[in-house]
Amino acid sequence: QVQLVESGGGLVQAGGSLRLSCAASGSISSMNAMHWYRQAPGKQRELVATITNSGSTRYADSVKGRFAISRDNAKNTVYLQMNSLKPEDTAVYYCAALPAGRSTLYWGQGTQVTVSS
């Protein structure tokens, strides 16, 4: 079982930046992929960004060009750099890990991001 702990959320003005971190209790290099999801009040959880174990990245259209996902295998940490933030980016952001050979994700507890206009 891998535990994931997110940090770095907070309150920021529109146009500002935040960097989220997701620290894993185990090796993330053994994970097929690491994801960032978000869930706004009254909305379904949505996939924001993915980074595979080969380093490939994918983004939701709504964040392309503004967000960047990265990983540091030595620190077992995944990051989400968020720039040019908009009020519609306000949500709880969750880190998730897909272990090799499994279809069930491990989830973190989430970190709140609030973007004021």
C-alpha positions in Angstrom: 0.0 0.0 0.0 1.4 3.4 -1.0 0.3 6.5 0.9 0.2 9.8 -0.9 0.3 13.2 0.8 -0.5 16.4 -1.1 0.6 19.8 -0.1 1.0 23.3 -1.6 -2.6 24.3 -1.9 -3.9 27.6 -0.8 -5.6 30.9 -1.8 -4.2 32.8 -4.7 -5.4 35.6 -6.9 -6.3 35.1 -10.6 -3.2 35.1 -12.7 -1.0 33.8 -9.9 0.8 30.5 -9.5 1.0 27.6 -7.1 3.0 24.4 -7.0 1.4 21.3 -5.6 3.5 18.4 -4.3 2.5 14.8 -3.8 4.9 12.8 -1.6 4.6 9.0 -1.8 5.5 6.6 1.0 7.0 4.2 -1.5 8.8 4.2 -4.8 6.9 6.1 -7.5 9.3 4.6 -10.1 7.3 1.4 -9.7 4.1 3.1 -10.7 2.9 3.0 -14.2 1.5 6.5 -14.0 1.0 9.3 -11.6 -2.0 11.6 -11.9 -3.4 14.8 -10.6 -7.2 15.1 -10.4 -9.4 17.9 -9.2 -13.0 18.2 -7.9 -14.9 21.4 -7.7 -18.0 21.8 -5.6 -21.0 20.1 -7.2 -18.9 18.7 -10.1 -17.4 15.3 -10.9 -13.8 14.6 -10.3 -11.8 15.3 -13.4 -8.3 14.2 -14.6 -6.0 17.2 -14.9 -2.6 15.8 -15.7 -0.8 12.5 -16.0 2.9 11.5 -16.1 3.9 8.0 -17.0 6.9 6.0 -15.8 8.6 6.9 -19.1 8.0 10.6 -18.5 5.3 11.1 -21.0 2.8 13.8 -20.0 -0.9 14.5 -20.8 -3.1 17.3 -19.8 -6.8 18.2 -19.8 -7.6 20.8 -22.5 -8.6 23.3 -19.8 -5.1 23.4 -18.3 -2.8 22.9 -21.4 -0.2 25.5 -21.6 -0.7 26.6 -18.0 0.0 23.5 -15.8 3.0 21.3 -15.8 3.3 17.9 -14.2 6.7 16.5 -13.2 8.2 13.8 -11.1 11.3 13.4 -9.0 11.9 9.6 -8.5 14.7 10.2 -6.1 12.3 12.1 -3.8 9.3 9.9 -4.6 7.4 13.1 -5.3 5.2 14.4 -8.1 4.6 18.0 -8.7 1.9 20.1 -10.4 3.1 23.6 -11.4 0.0 25.8 -11.9 0.4 29.1 -13.6 -2.0 31.7 -14.9 -4.6 30.4 -12.5 -8.2 31.2 -13.1 -11.2 31.2 -10.7 -12.5 28.1 -12.5 -9.4 26.2 -11.3 -10.8 26.4 -7.8 -11.1 22.8 -6.5 -9.7 20.1 -4.3 -6.7 18.6 -6.0 -5.9 15.0 -5.6 -2.8 13.0 -6.4 -3.3 9.4 -7.6 -0.9 6.6 -8.4 -1.5 3.6 -10.7 0.7 0.7 -9.6 2.2 -1.6 -12.2 -0.1 -4.5 -13.0 -3.1 -3.1 -11.2 -6.1 -1.2 -12.3 -7.0 0.4 -8.9 -5.6 3.8 -8.1 -4.1 4.9 -4.8 -5.4 8.3 -3.7 -4.2 11.1 -1.5 -6.4 13.1 0.8 -6.5 16.2 -1.4 -5.4 19.8 -1.1 -7.6 22.8 -1.6 -6.8 25.4 -4.2 -8.9 28.6 -4.3 -8.4 31.2 -6.9 -10.0 34.6 -6.3 -11.1 36.9 -9.1 
